[in-house]
Amino acid sequence: MNTLEKATLNLQEKGFLDLDTPNIDYIKEIKRLKKEKNAILLAHYYQIDAIQEIADFVGDSLALAQKAAKTDADMIVFAGVHFMAETAKILNPTKQVLLPDLLAGCSLADSCPPEKFAAFKKKHPNHKVVTYINCSAEIKALSNVVCTSSNARKIIDSFPKDQPLIFAPDRNLGDYLNKETGRNMLLWDGACIVHEAFSMEKLIDLYKEHPDAELIAHPESEAHMLKVAKYIGSTSGLLNHVKNSKKEKFIVATEAGILYQMMEENPNKIIIPAPAKEDNTCACSECAYMKMNTLKKLYLCLKHELPNIEVDKELAKKAIIPIERMLELSK
């Protein structure tokens, strides 16, 4: 049993995650507790619909980082995954940062163990390191600058063309950026299981049913998916594209949580999730980690002010440097 699992079990034993909690109006109680504790609820687009509905701010990784850096709330409740809450804590060392479920991790972050990446970096001393924000604080501390899919091109272009770069941890995003920038960045071999779960065979069948649909994709998707996409962009980029496009039908290749906001903004357009390789409840690709956060866990989190996110002070001092560089370059 790892540290996060032990911590969660401990919360369950103390009754903080008791499955027999009385049936209450979670939305009403969450709103009351937020006001009472001067808390801000930040949520990623991949969260369940109910959480997106009551969040103070919903955004992609860049927007959430920017919001976390500017908030004057006493408490930040992060409805997302661990690396996001960790980033918020690094940006707000004196504020309390809570995550509804400590086990809400990230397959991409997990694909880049700090000790292995440190050894990899050591082999290439002339390279600067650009890391995707979907990584641990330890990886950020080993980086020169952090990026998101929204600003990655801008961040990479900020380096001289002759400066060799390492890009981590997403090989798919890195490969896409190499093609876009004309660089030959050295790529760490990591990936997001959600964005590698799309089925090209099922997509072809789906496209036959909807030949008038436009395929749009997140750059974390595999190369063959990006090759056939008509538009490639970050989470916020995909949302803006659909809103501004004259097209009426879209097949969307990213985590299915984005569909809620996309349909809210475009009630007269047809939004279809790209099909996953494996059959599941929605025949789409969902992040199990993102869906671990629920209204009940959110309520308990606010009520008991747990789980509390902490980052070692020395580690935070190193990790904040590349994060602040990203925020400065993103202005």
C-alpha positions in Angstrom: 0.0 0.0 0.0 1.5 3.4 -1.0 1.4 6.6 0.9 -1.7 8.0 -0.8 -3.6 4.8 -0.2 -2.7 4.8 3.5 -3.8 8.4 3.8 -7.1 7.6 2.2 -7.6 4.6 4.4 -6.8 6.7 7.4 -9.5 9.2 6.4 -12.0 6.4 5.9 -11.2 5.0 9.4 -11.8 8.4 11.0 -15.1 8.7 9.2 -14.1 11.5 6.9 -14.8 9.3 3.8 -17.6 7.3 5.4 -19.8 5.8 2.8 -22.8 6.0 5.1 -22.8 9.8 5.4 -26.5 10.9 5.7 -28.2 11.9 2.5 -27.9 15.7 2.5 -28.0 18.5 -0.1 -24.4 18.5 -1.1 -24.6 21.4 -3.4 -26.2 23.6 -0.7 -23.7 22.5 1.9 -20.7 23.0 -0.4 -21.8 26.6 -1.2 -22.4 27.3 2.5 -18.9 25.9 3.5 -17.2 27.8 0.7 -18.7 31.1 1.9 -18.0 30.3 5.6 -14.4 29.4 5.0 -13.6 31.9 2.2 -12.8 29.1 -0.1 -12.5 29.1 -3.9 -13.4 26.0 -5.9 -11.3 25.5 -9.0 -12.4 22.7 -11.4 -10.9 21.3 -14.5 -13.0 20.7 -17.6 -12.6 17.0 -17.2 -14.5 16.9 -13.9 -18.0 15.5 -13.6 -20.8 17.9 -14.8 -22.2 18.5 -11.3 -18.8 19.8 -10.0 -18.3 22.0 -13.1 -21.8 23.5 -12.4 -20.9 24.7 -8.9 -17.2 25.6 -9.4 -16.1 29.2 -9.0 -13.9 28.8 -12.0 -13.6 26.1 -14.6 -10.6 25.9 -16.9 -7.7 24.1 -18.5 -4.3 23.6 -16.8 -3.0 27.0 -17.8 -6.1 29.0 -16.8 -6.3 27.1 -13.5 -2.6 27.8 -12.7 -3.2 31.5 -13.5 -6.3 31.6 -11.3 -4.5 29.9 -8.4 -1.7 32.4 -8.6 -4.0 35.3 -8.3 -6.7 34.2 -5.9 -7.2 36.1 -2.6 -9.2 33.2 -1.1 -8.0 31.7 2.2 -8.6 28.2 1.0 -8.2 26.6 -2.5 -10.3 23.5 -3.2 -9.0 21.9 -6.3 -11.4 19.6 -8.2 -8.8 18.1 -10.5 -5.9 15.7 -10.0 -2.9 15.7 -7.6 -0.4 17.5 -9.8 -2.9 20.4 -10.2 -3.5 20.8 -6.5 0.3 20.5 -5.9 1.0 23.3 -8.4 -1.6 25.5 -6.6 0.1 24.9 -3.3 3.5 25.7 -4.8 2.1 29.0 -6.0 0.3 29.6 -2.7 2.6 28.3 0.1 0.7 30.1 2.9 -2.8 29.1 1.7 -4.6 25.9 2.5 -5.0 23.7 -0.6 -7.4 20.8 -0.6 -8.0 17.9 -3.0 -11.2 15.9 -2.6 -9.5 12.6 -3.2 -5.8 12.1 -2.7 -5.8 9.1 -5.0 -6.8 11.3 -8.0 -3.5 11.0 -9.7 -2.4 11.2 -13.4 -1.2 8.4 -15.7 1.0 10.9 -17.5 2.7 12.2 -14.4 3.2 8.6 -13.2 5.0 7.8 -16.4 7.9 10.0 -15.5 9.5 8.9 -12.2 11.8 11.6 -10.8 14.9 9.5 -10.2 14.8 8.0 -13.7 14.2 11.4 -15.3 17.1 13.0 -13.2 19.4 10.3 -14.6 18.1 10.9 -18.2 18.7 14.6 -17.8 22.2 14.0 -16.5 23.1 12.2 -19.7 22.3 15.4 -21.7 24.0 18.3 -19.8 23.7 20.7 -22.8 19.9 20.4 -23.0 17.4 22.8 -21.4 14.3 21.1 -20.0 10.7 22.0 -20.9 8.2 20.0 -19.0 4.4 19.7 -19.5 2.6 20.8 -16.4 1.2 17.3 -16.1 4.0 16.1 -13.9 5.1 16.0 -10.3 6.7 18.8 -8.3 10.0 16.8 -8.4 10.0 16.9 -12.2 9.1 20.6 -12.3 12.1 21.2 -10.0 14.3 19.5 -12.6 13.0 21.8 -15.3 14.0 25.2 -16.8 10.4 26.0 -17.7 6.9 24.5 -17.5 4.3 24.6 -20.2 0.7 23.6 -20.9 -0.8 22.5 -24.3 -2.2 26.1 -24.6 1.2 27.8 -24.4 3.7 25.0 -25.4 4.5 26.5 -28.8 5.2 29.9 -27.3 7.4 28.5 -24.5 9.5 26.4 -26.9 9.9 29.3 -29.4 11.3 31.4 -26.5 14.5 29.4 -26.7 17.1 30.1 -29.4 16.8 27.7 -32.4 20.2 26.2 -31.7 19.5 25.5 -28.0 18.9 21.7 -27.6 15.8 20.8 -25.6 14.4 17.9 -23.6 10.6 17.7 -23.6 8.8 15.7 -20.9 6.8 13.7 -20.1 4.4 13.4 -23.0 5.9 11.9 -26.1 2.8 12.5 -28.3 2.6 16.2 -27.4 6.4 16.4 -27.8 6.3 14.8 -31.3 3.5 17.1 -32.3 5.5 20.2 -31.1 8.6 19.0 -32.9 6.7 19.0 -36.2 5.1 22.3 -35.4 8.3 24.1 -34.4 10.8 22.3 -36.8 12.9 21.3 -33.8 14.3 18.0 -32.8 13.6 18.0 -29.1 14.7 14.9 -27.1 11.5 13.3 -25.9 10.8 11.5 -22.6 8.7 8.3 -23.3 5.6 9.1 -21.4 1.9 9.2 -22.3 -1.6 9.8 -21.1 -3.7 6.6 -21.2 -6.8 8.6 -21.9 -5.5 10.2 -25.1 -4.0 6.9 -26.3 -7.3 5.1 -25.8 -9.0 6.2 -29.0 -9.8 3.6 -31.6 -9.0 4.5 -35.3 -11.1 1.6 -36.5 -14.2 2.7 -34.5 -13.5 6.3 -35.6 -13.6 5.3 -39.2 -17.0 3.6 -38.6 -18.2 6.7 -36.7 -17.1 9.0 -39.5 -19.0 6.9 -42.1 -22.2 7.6 -40.0 -21.3 11.3 -39.8 -19.4 12.3 -42.9 -20.3 15.9 -42.3 -18.6 16.0 -38.9 -15.2 17.6 -38.2 -12.6 15.7 -36.2 -10.9 17.9 -33.6 -8.2 16.5 -31.2 -6.0 17.3 -28.3 -2.2 17.1 -29.1 -1.7 14.5 -26.4 -3.4 12.1 -28.8 -1.4 9.6 -30.9 0.1 10.7 -34.2 -2.3 8.8 -36.4 -5.2 10.6 -34.7 -3.6 14.0 -35.1 -2.9 13.3 -38.8 -6.6 13.0 -39.6 -7.8 15.8 -37.3 -9.0 19.0 -38.9 -8.1 21.0 -35.8 -5.6 20.3 -33.0 -5.6 22.3 -29.8 -5.6 22.5 -26.1 -8.7 21.9 -24.0 -9.6 25.6 -24.1 -8.5 25.7 -27.8 -11.0 23.0 -28.7 -13.8 24.8 -26.9 -13.0 28.1 -28.7 -12.8 26.3 -32.0 -16.2 24.7 -31.7 -17.7 28.0 -30.5 -16.3 30.0 -33.4 -16.6 27.5 -36.2 -19.4 27.5 -38.7 -19.5 23.8 -38.7 -22.4 22.2 -37.0 -21.1 18.7 -36.1 -17.9 17.7 -34.4 -16.2 14.5 -33.3 -14.0 15.4 -30.3 -10.9 13.4 -29.4 -10.1 14.3 -25.8 -11.4 13.4 -22.3 -15.1 13.3 -22.4 -15.6 15.7 -19.5 -15.1 18.6 -22.0 -18.4 17.7 -23.7 -20.4 19.3 -20.8 -19.0 22.8 -21.3 -18.9 22.3 -25.1 -22.6 21.5 -25.3 -23.5 24.3 -22.8 -21.8 26.8 -25.1 -23.1 25.3 -28.3 -26.6 24.0 -27.7 -27.5 23.9 -31.4 -24.4 22.0 -32.5 -23.9 18.2 -32.5 -21.0 17.1 -30.3 -19.8 13.5 -30.5 -17.1 11.9 -28.4 -14.4 10.0 -30.3 -14.7 6.3 -29.6 -12.4 4.4 -27.2 -10.7 1.1 -28.0 -12.3 -0.5 -25.0 -16.1 -0.6 -24.5 -17.2 1.3 -21.4 -20.3 3.1 -20.2 -20.1 6.0 -22.5 -18.1 4.5 -25.4 -15.7 7.4 -25.0 -12.4 8.0 -23.4 -12.7 9.1 -19.7 -10.0 9.7 -17.1 -10.8 7.5 -14.1 -8.6 9.8 -11.9 -10.6 12.9 -12.8 -13.8 11.1 -12.2 -12.8 10.1 -8.6 -13.9 13.5 -7.3 -17.6 13.6 -6.4 -19.9 16.0 -4.7 -19.9 13.9 -1.6 -16.1 13.9 -1.4 -16.1 17.6 -2.2 -18.4 18.2 0.7 -16.4 16.1 3.1 -13.2 17.7 2.0 -14.6 21.2 2.8 -16.2 20.1 6.0 -13.1 18.4 7.5 -10.5 20.5 5.5 -8.9 17.2 4.4 -7.0 15.9 2.4 -4.6 18.8 2.8 -1.9 19.2 0.1 1.6 19.9 1.4 4.8 20.4 -0.6 8.3 20.3 0.9 9.5 23.9 1.2 12.9 23.3 -0.5 11.3 21.4 -3.3 8.6 24.1 -3.7 11.4 26.8 -4.0 12.9 24.9 -6.9 9.6 24.0 -8.6 8.1 27.5 -8.5 10.9 28.9 -10.7 9.9 27.1 -14.0 6.2 27.7 -13.1 6.7 31.4 -12.7 8.7 31.5 -16.0 5.7 29.9 -17.7 3.3 32.4 -16.2 5.5 35.3 -17.2 5.9 34.0 -20.8 2.1 33.5 -21.0 1.2 37.1 -20.3 
